[in-house]
Amino acid sequence: MDNTAMLMDYSSFGPVMVAVMIFAFALAVVVYFIPSIVAYARRTQNFLAIFLLNLFLGWSLLGWIGSLIWALLDEKKGYAYVQIPVAAPSNNASISPQPRAIMTAPPTPSSTAVFCPHCGHAVGPEDLFCAHCGHALRQPPEK
């Protein structure tokens, strides 16, 4: 049996079919990298890590969903914000729907917890500077 007969003859594809295949491939790439696009648009500090997780493990549904959730997390508070449009009141039709933020999984506050006012990371009550961003928390004691 001739091996060339088993190969598909791509020369029979018309230009429309080639354009459809290129469009489908480009669309698949955009959908695959939605978590990275969201992380880039939100200017997250962990963009590179989210991109690498999306690149290497996005093929699995768990890796894709995990990188999307990570991209949606608010790094300062640990909340995930999702914009949900709210319908306009029925008595005034000229008002457009306004998005509202839904917070999920808020952290439990601690009575001894102290947070950096600049980046929101936890710091010790005795710390002079934030270990994460270097912001001065209070003036050093005079000697």
C-alpha positions, 0 to 999 in steps of 0.5 A: 500500500502506498503511504502517500495515499494515507496522507491527507491532501491539504492542497484540496482545502480552499482559502475559506477553509484555511481562513476558518481553521486559522480563526478557530485556532486563534479563538482557541488560543484566546480562550485558553489564555483568558486567566492570563489576560484577566491577570494582566488587565488587573495588573496583579503582582503575580502575573508571571506565576499566573501566566506560567500556571496557565501556560503549562497546566491550563490544558487541564480544567483544574489548572485553567480554573485555578489560574482564573481564580488566582487572577480574580483574587484581590491580593490586598484582602484575599477577596475575589471580586466579580462584577454583576450587573444590577437591573435599573429600578423600574420607576426610572428607566433612564438609569443604566445598570450599575455593577456591584462587587460581590465578595467571596471568602472574606478572611476572619479578622483577628484582634491582634492582626495589623496590616500595612496601609500601603499593600494590605499584607499582615505585619507584626505589631512591633514592625517599623517597615512592611516586609512585603513592600518596605512601606514605613509603618511608623517612625523609628524610636529616637535614640 
